[in-house]
Amino acid sequence: MAFETRASRKRSVVKALTYRGVIVCLDFVVIYLLTGQAVKAAAFMIISNFYTTAAYFLHERLWARVRWGLEKRAS
């Protein structure tokens, strides 16, 4: 019997949020190291978090529809 799994929207949201948590920290550290200014690093971190989270979520949902590279498994 063959079956196929698909990522739920909730899973995609949780993956996007946890990924963003890591990226937000990395953004802050890198911008702070480059500029030496915590305020600039924090501002960049906050602003970029909004548009990159949306982009990641959309990217994840598009890839959930792509059949390429999926293998059916028999149970």
C-alpha positions as CSV (number, residue, x, y, z in Angstrom):
1,M,0.0,0.0,0.0
2,A,1.6,3.3,-1.1
3,F,1.1,6.6,0.7
4,E,2.5,10.1,0.4
5,T,3.1,12.7,3.1
6,R,2.7,16.4,2.7
7,A,3.7,19.2,5.1
8,S,0.8,20.9,6.8
9,R,0.5,24.7,7.0
10,K,1.1,24.5,10.8
11,R,4.3,22.6,10.2
12,S,5.4,25.2,7.7
13,V,4.6,28.1,10.1
14,V,6.6,26.4,12.9
15,K,9.5,25.7,10.7
16,A,9.5,29.3,9.5
17,L,9.4,30.7,13.0
18,T,12.2,28.5,14.4
19,Y,14.3,29.2,11.3
20,R,13.7,32.9,11.8
21,G,14.8,32.7,15.4
22,V,18.2,31.4,14.4
23,I,18.5,33.9,11.5
24,V,17.5,36.8,13.7
25,C,20.3,36.0,16.1
26,L,22.8,35.6,13.3
27,D,21.7,38.8,11.7
28,F,22.3,40.7,14.9
29,V,25.7,39.3,15.5
30,V,27.0,39.8,12.0
31,I,25.7,43.4,11.7
32,Y,27.0,44.2,15.1
33,L,30.4,42.8,14.3
34,L,30.5,44.8,11.0
35,T,29.2,48.1,12.4
36,G,29.9,48.0,16.1
37,Q,26.5,49.5,16.7
38,A,23.9,47.6,18.5
39,V,21.1,50.0,17.5
40,K,21.8,49.5,13.8
41,A,22.1,45.8,14.3
42,A,18.8,45.6,16.2
43,A,17.0,47.8,13.6
44,F,18.2,45.7,10.7
45,M,17.3,42.5,12.6
46,I,13.7,43.7,13.3
47,I,13.0,45.0,9.7
48,S,14.5,42.1,7.9
49,N,12.7,39.6,10.1
50,F,9.3,40.6,8.6
51,Y,10.0,40.3,4.9
52,T,12.3,37.3,5.1
53,T,9.8,35.3,7.3
54,A,7.1,35.9,4.7
55,A,9.5,34.9,1.9
56,Y,10.6,31.7,3.7
57,F,6.9,30.7,4.4
58,L,6.0,31.3,0.7
59,H,9.1,29.4,-0.5
60,E,8.2,26.5,1.8
61,R,4.6,26.3,0.6
62,L,5.6,26.4,-3.0
63,W,8.1,23.5,-2.4
64,A,5.4,21.6,-0.7
65,R,3.6,21.5,-4.1
66,V,6.6,20.4,-6.1
67,R,6.6,16.6,-6.8
68,W,10.2,16.4,-8.0
69,G,12.4,14.4,-5.7
70,L,9.6,12.8,-3.7
71,E,9.6,9.0,-3.5
72,K,6.6,6.9,-2.7
73,R,7.0,4.5,0.2
74,A,5.2,1.2,0.6
75,S,3.9,0.4,4.0
